């Protein structure tokens, strides 16, 4: 029996595949699963088998050659294994598709290979070496969830780590062709269940095809019961027969029955999108859309990398709840996503450093919370692990009095420089302009620019990403946002001053020095939106730094550092937070329509109307990222760009719903609260 559609399994690391390396019938070494007592492929003829079973039985060469859709062609796979099937599909796509076509690969895996085993297995195919190297370089840690990889400019791979049925039940996206792989039903009966076939059907587009090596009765019966038409076709090698098939009319997706308000809007044209706001949220959206071939106009009053994204240095880290909740899932997925994105965008690491982050436990309460977190989240050590005070001191190269959590692959980023790099993505046009109004039309939106000339700009769709100002438009006014002022302090270091090797976080944060300057902070002042720099805030930042790293601060003083509030430089900016501290990422709801359509919830929350949620067509928002935008904004940008471009999403459906901008409207209706109007309402 499967879990409820909105439930997710515990957030944890996965067991990696246990392999034996055996000689196949051709005398070549090939990987063999110790757990399932079955081969991944035959090195002697595995490539030819993949092409016969999955590529040709799904008619991929011809379908790729004919593909003219703006959206990508989507292949779904049950069991990634060594990745051979997907690499072959990628090679086939490159050989046959028109240059404007895109390919999106979605694959599940419950027992991912270790990186070293993956590289060893794929070394069997020299002609795939370049593609394999890109896959291996981005190979994620074995953490349950969705991991998006950019294989090249036209090919995206989403790895869904976890149980195949559970992963597909929570996939937000639809598939054109299925590779039903995985170990044989006799070896792996747990995978080939009725629930799997039902999930395959529900995630299929009309006319989706399938192919599988097996003709087992359980597979034929499961496919037929789910609505697939199957037929036997010649198999490969000594295997006489295999199955191919298609589904003409997939079943209705009933996952929205309990939450119809989160029904996504229908896809519409996105030739030109205007993105309002060029901080980390807006610049990430602009770059994500431009990578998909969409023309983007990026508008900001101050230009890319201003406001809350304008600091020279910021920490890339998260603070996860002791008990798993949707917010922690989103932020951990975002942290891992940002890490891969930065590596792909800037392999020279001029914009960032994966130096690691220490999150110290400076009180008994925090130590107890972290202990509970580690007990409830058995994640890989490369993602997070506990450290003693001695280990923290060694890692940071300065004496530390407290232990805590170590995130080895987190670190720091140059936010302002990153925004400028993203805004320079080919296909993005930047304009310094303030957008003062939005007007919908039959073909899109008209944006009024506040340049004193009454200028107008038109776009097919619009994304709002203006932080605390994001609900200043009439269409977004119902979304509660709380302004939060924060000030960082900057200290020019004298020669011979001590340094840090890790970002250290407690009440504030301090990364390793950059260009001879130590940045630390930041203050946290809710419901304040002024940006003047205050000496009192410098004093607060100094006090926090000294409480966290007293020996380090003493060494700074001995080296002659000017540690006085009046001598420090700094910068203040305003970020935005939502009432539940999770970002808004998705379509903007028609608040008045929601209030009418779902008014019944105020009387009885169990009586859910069937009416799908109505939204402002072609209007989206990415906001409320708070102080963790480096971890959340790039992933939210992918979510929005994927929805606009009609692609599978990079998060599980329950987490997509958790980020929906209308979630607060529904909560207020259920609790009988009046609709939120105006700006700065964080209640």
N, C-alpha and C positions, 0 to 999 in steps of 0.2 A: 504493500500500500504506500502510495507516495504522500509527501507532505502537502500541506495546504499551499495553494498557489502563491500566497504572499510570504510564505516562510522560506528561510534559507538555512542550510546546514551550518554547524558551528564554523566560525572563522578560524582556520587552522592551516598548517602545512600539510602536504600530502606525502604519502609514502612514494618514493621514486621506484621505478621499475627495477626488479632484480633480474639481471641478465646472465646467461651463460653464452659463451662464444663457441659455436660448434661448426664443424665442417659440413657444408651442404652437399647435395648429390654431385655437384660439379667440383667438389674438392675445395671450395672457397669458404673462408670464415664468415659466418653470419650470426646475427643476434638471435637468441632463443630466450623466451620468457620462462624463468624458473617457476613463477607462480602459476602460469597457465599451461606449462609444458607444451608450448607451441612456438613456431617460428614467426618472426615479424615479416621476413621475406627471404627468398632464396637469392643469394648473391649471384648465383649462376644465371637466373632468368627473372629475377624480381621486377626489374624495370619493364620488361616486355609484358609480364603479367599485369602490372598496374595499368599499362597503356591499354591492354585488351579489355580488362574487366571494368575499369572505371572511366577511362577517357572515351574509348570507342563505343562502349555500350550506352553511354550517355550522349553520344553524337557530339562531343565537345568541339572537335575541329571545325565542323560545319556551323555549329551554333555560334562559336566565337567569331568566325568569319562574317556572319550575318548580323552581329550585334550592333545595333544603332541606338540603343536606349541611353538616356542621360544618366540613369542610375547604373551601378555596376552589376555585372553578372555575378550571382551568388552561388557558391558551392558549399554544401554542408557535409560534414564527415563525422562518422561515429568511430572514434579511435584514431588519434593522430599518430601514435606509434613513433616511428623514426622520421615521419614527415615526407617519406618518399612519394606518396600519392599527391600531396599538395605541391611539392616541387615539380613533379611531372605535369600537373595541371597548369602551373605557372609557365613552364617551358612551352606547353602547347598553346597557351594564351598568347605568349609573345610571338609564336610562329604564325598564328592564324588571325589574330584580331586586328581590326583597324586601329590606327594610332590614338583615336579619341576614346576608345573603349577602356573600361576599368573592370577589375576583377576583385571580388571580395570573398575571402576564404574563411569559413567558420568550422572549427574542429574541436571536438571534445576529447578529453583524456583524463582518466582517473589515476593512472600511474605514469606520470611523465618521466621520460628518461633524464638521467643526470646529464649535464652539459657535455661532459667528457664522452659518455656513451653515445650521445647524439652525434657528435663530431666523428667518432670512430665508425659508427654505422654508415653514415653518409659518405665517408671516404671511399666507399665501394664504387661510387659513380663519379669519375673524374669530370665528365661533361656537365655535371650539376654542381661542381665545386664552388663556383662563384655564388650561386644561389644558396647553397648550403652554408657558406660562410656568413651570409647576411642573416640567415635564420639563427645560426649558432651564436652570433654576436649579440643578438637581442633576446636570446632564450631566457625566459623569466624564471624566478625562483618558484619552487613548487608550492604555491599558495592557492587555495581554492578561490575561484572567481574568474573574471574575464581579463585577459591580457592582450592588448592590441599591439601588433607589430606592423611596421611599415617596411614591407619587403622591397618596394621601389616606388617610383612616382605613380604607378598605375595599379599596384597590387597591395592589398591590405590583408593581414591575417589576424583573426581573432581566435585566440586559444581559450577555450572554456575548460578550465581545470576542475574536475570533480566527476561525480557519477553522470554518465551520459544522459540518462532519462531526466534526472533532476536538472541538468544543464539545459536541455532542450525545452523542458517545460517552462523555463524562465528566460529563454531567449526572446528578445524583442527584435524581431526581424523575420524575413521570409526568404526561402531558398528556391533556386531554380533547378538544381541538380544535386542528388544525394550520392555520396560514396558510403555505402553500408559496409564498413570494414570492422575491424575488431577480431578477436580470436573466435574460432569456430563455435557455434552454439553448444556443441558437446563439451567444449573446453571452458566456455564462459556463459553458462545459461543465465546467470544473473543479469546480463545486459539485454539479452534477446527476450524481453518481456512484452506483454500486451501494451503496457504504458509507454514503452519506447515507440512502438508503431503509431500509437495515437498522437504522441508528441511530434513525430515526423510529419504526419498528415497535417496537424494544426499549424506547423511552421512552414508549410509548402505554399508556393504560389500556384495558381491554376496552371496545369500543364507541366508541373515539375516532374522530372524524371528521376529514376533511381537505378543503381546497379549494385550487385553484390556477388561475391564468389560462391556463396552457399546456396544450395537448393533444399536445405533442411525443411521438414514439414512445419516446424514451429515458425519459421520465417514466412513461408507461403501463407499459412493461416493468419499470422499477425498482420501481414500486409493487406490481405483481402479484407479482414475485419475493419481495418482503418480506412479503407476506401481506395487503396492502390490496385490498379490492374497490373498483374505480373505475367510474365511469360518466360519460358525456358529458352535460352539461347546457347550456342556452343561455348563451352568453357575454354580454359587455357591449358595447354600441355596435356597431362594425363587426366585432368579433370574434364569429364565429358560435357557437363552442363553447368550453367550458372543462371542467375535471374536478372532480368531487366524489367523495367516497368515505368508507370507514370500515374499521376493522379490528376484527373480533369477538374474536379470540383472539391477542393479541400473543405473540411468542416469549418463552421464559423468559430472564431476564436471567442470562447466563453469566459476567458479570464477577467474580462471587464464587467461581468455581471454584478460583482460586488462593489466595483468602483467605476461606474460608467463615466464619472466626471473626468477621469484620467484618459479617456479614449483620445488618441492623438488625432490632430486634424489631418485631413486628406492631403497628400502631397500636391504641390503646385509648382509652377515655373519658378526657377531660381537662377535666371541668367545674370542678374545684377542684384546684389544684396548690399544695403547700407548698414554699416556697423557704427553705432553711436557710442563713443568712448574708446580711447586707445590705451587704457591701462592693460594690465596683464589679462583681464577677462576679455576685453574687446579685441586686443591684438591677437590673442589666441584664437578667437572665433574667426577673425579675418584671415589668418594664416591657414586655418583648417579648411575654410571654404575655398580659398584660392588654390590650395593643393588639389582640390577636386575640379578645378577648371572653372569655378564661378568667379565672375568679375566682382570685385569688392571695392566700395568706397568707404574708407575708414575716417570718421569725423571726430575731432576732438578740439576743444577750445584752446588747449595748450600744446597739443601735439602728443605723439607717442611717449609713454613713460612719464606721466606727470601724476599729480595727486598721490593716492596711496601707493601707487606703483613706481614712484619717483625716487626711492632710496637707492643709494649706490650699492648697498649690500643688504640682503635679507636671508633669513633662515628658511631652508627647505626641510620642514619637519611637520609632524602631526602629534597630537596628544589624544590617544585612543582611550575609550572608556574601559573600565575594568570588566564590565559585562558587555558582550557583543550587542551592538545596536546598529541600525541602518546608517547613522551618521559615521560611526567608526569604520564601517565597511566602505563607505564612499571615500573617506579620507585616506584610508590605507590603499585602496585601489588608485586614488589620485596620486599619492606619493610614488607608487611604483610606476605609474603612467608617466609622470613628470620626469622621473629618472631616465626612462627609456627615450622620451622625447628629447631631453637635453643631450643625451649621448648621440642621438641621430642628428640633431640640429647643429651641435657644436662639439664634434669629437676632439677638437684641440683643447677644449675646456677653457676657453678665454672668457666665457660668460658665467662659469659656475665651477664648483668643486665638490665632488662626492667625498668630502673629508670625514664624514660621519657626524652624528649628533648624539650628545650625552644629555639625557633628561634626568636630572638629579632628583632624588627623594630627600628633601631637606626637613621633613617632619615625620613623625611616627605615622600620621594619617596617610601621607603620600606614600610612605614605604609600604604600608598595608595595602593601599590601592594598587601599587605596582606589583606586589606579590600576588594579589588576586588576578590581576591582568595576565601575568605570565602563566598562572595555573589554568586560566580559562582559554588561553590562546597559544597553543603549542605551535608557534610559527618557526620557520627556519631561522637559524642563528644569523644568517646573512641579512635577514630583514630586521629582527630585533631580538635582543637577549639581555638578561640582567648582568650587571657588573658590580663588583665591590668598590669601595672607596679607593683601594689600592689599584685596581684595574682602571678605574676612571682616571686616576692620577697618571698612570702610565700612558693611557691613550691620549690624554690631552697635553701631556708634557708639562703639567703644573700640579702642585699638590692640591688635592680635592678631599674634603672631609666627609663626603657622602657618596654612597653608591647610587645606582639608578638603572635606567634603561639605556642601552646603546643601539642606535640605528646605524649600522655600518655604511649603508649606501645612501643615506641622506646627506645633507651638507648645506652649502650656501649658494646663492645666485645673485647676480647683478640685475635686479628687477628692471631698472630703467633701460639698461643696455639690451636686455632680453626683449623688452617691448619694441625697441627700435629694430632689432633683428627680425622679429616676427612681422612687423609692419612693412619691412622691405621684401617680403615674399613676393615673387613675381605674380602679377594679377591683382595686387592691392594698390589702390591709389589713395594717398593720404591727403586730407584737407584740414587745415586749421579753421574750424568753424563751430559755432554753438548751435545745436538744434533746439529750437524753441517750440516746435509743434509738429504733430503728425496727423495727416489726414488720409483716411483710406479711400481707395477708388476701385473701379472695376478691374484695373490691370495692376494693382499694387498700392504703393504708398507715395504720398508727397510729403517731403520734409521741409519745413520752414526754417531757414537759416537766419540767425540773429546777427547779421552783419550790417544792419542799418539800411539795406537796399531791398529788403523784401524778397531776397533770392529764394528760389525753390529748387529742390532736387527730387527726382523720382527714382524709385527702385521697386523691383518685384517684391522684395521682402526686406524686413528691418530687424536688426538685433540691437536691443538696448543693453548697454554695459557701462553705465555711468555711476556705479557704486551707490553712495548715499543719495544721489540725485536721480536714481533710476525710476522712482515713482513720482516724479514731477510732471509726467505727461498724463493727460486725461485718461488714457487707456490703461495706465499702470498704477493709478492713484490708490486702488484698493489693496495693493500689496504692501504690507507693513515693513518698513525698514527703519533701523535705528542707526543714527550716525554715531561713530566712535572715534574720538580724536586720539591720536597716538604721537608721541614725540620720541625720536631717537637722538642719542648724543654721539658726538664724534671727537676722538682724541688723537691729535698728532703725536706719534710716538717718538721719543728721543732715541738716538743711537744706543744700542745695547739693551733696549727694553726687552722684557720677556715676551714670549709669544704663546700662542695656543695652537694645538694641532687638530682640535675638534670644535664644532659649535657646542657651546654649553648652554643649556636651558634650565631654568627653574621658575622664579617669578617673572624673569625677563629672559633675554637671550644675549649672547655675545659670540660672534663668529671669530675665526682667526683673522688677524689684521690683513687689510688689503691696501696695497700701495702706501704702506707706512702709516695707516690710520686704523684705529680701533673703533668699531661701531658697536654700540650697545644700547639697550633699552628693552622694550619701549613702554612708555606710560599707556594707561588704558583709562579713557575718560568717556563713558557713554553719554549720549545726548549733548555732546559739544561738537560744534562744527567750525570753530575758528582755527586758523593755522599759524598764528603768531608763535614764535619760539619763546618759551618761558624759562627763566633761570631756576625757578622752583622745580620744574620738571627735570632739568639737568641734575639737580640735587637728589631727586627721587631715583633717577637712573643710577647715579653714583652709589647711593645707599644700597640699592638692589644688587649692583655688581659686587660691592664689598661684602655683602651678606652671603653671596653665592661663592665668591672666590677670594676670600680674605688674604691668603698668601700671595696670590697673583697680584692683587692691588697693592700690597705692601712692596712687592718687588718693583712694580711700576713706579711707586714713589721714590724708592731707592735709586732708580735709574734716572730720576729727575723729571718724570712726567707731570704735567700741569693738571693735577686732579682737583680742580676747583670749579664749581658751577659757572662762575663768571668767565672762565677761560675756554670753556668748551664751545664747539660749534654744534649745530644740530638742525633738525628738520622736523616739522610737524605736518601731519596730513590727516585726512578724515577717511575712514573706511566705513563699511556698512555691514550690519548684522541683521539677520532675520530673528524673529522671536524664538525659534527653536535652534538657532545657531548653525543651521545647514544652509547651503546656497540655494538660490533660485536658478534653475536651469531648465528651460523648456518654453512651451507656447504660453502666451499671455491670455488668461481666461477673460471672457466677457462677464465681468462681475455681476452686473444686473441680471443677466440671463441665468447665471448660476443661482443667484438668490431666489429667483422665481422657480426655476426647474427643480431645485432641491429643497424647497421650503419645507417639505414634509419631514425632512430629517430633524427639524427642530421639535417636532412632536413625537416622533418615533424613529430612532436611528436605525432600526432594523428594517424599516420599510424603504428600500432603496428604489428610487424611480429608475426606469430603463433608459431615460433620455441620455444620449451621449453628451459629454461636455462640449459646450460651445466656446470658441476662442476667437480672438481677433485674427482673421486670416492673414498669415504671413508676418505675424509680429511675435518676436521672441525676446527672452530676457536672460542674461547671465549676470547675476548680482548677489550681494550678501555673502561674499567670500571672506569677509573679516580679515584676520591676520594670517590666515592659512591659504591665501589665494594662490601661492606658488604650487601648492599641492592639489588644489581643487579646480582652479580655473582652466588649465589645459584639458583636463578630462571632461569638464562640463562643455568646453568648446567642441570637443569631438562628439559629444552627445548631441548638441544642437546641430552641428554640421551634418551628422549622420541622419538625423531626422529630416532636415531640410532636403537632403539628397536621396532620401528613400533607401537607406542602407540599414543593415543590422546595427544595433546600438552597442556601445562598448561597456555597458553595465547590464546586470540582470534587471528584468522588468520591475521587481519590487523596489529596487534602488532608483530606477528611473522615476517611479511614482513618488518616492520619498523626496526627490528634488523638484517635483512639479510645482510651478509657481502658484497654483491654486489650492495647495494643500491647506493653507491657513483659512481660506474661505470656507472650506468644508468643515473644518474644526469649529470655527465660530458659529456656523449654522447649527451643528449638532449640540453645541453648548448654549445655544440661545443668545449669543452675543450679537450686538448690532454690527453691520458691516463696517470695516475699517475704511476711513476716508482721510485724505490729507497726507502730510509728510511727517516723517520722524516718529510715527507711532510704533513703538516697540512693545506695546502691551499685548 
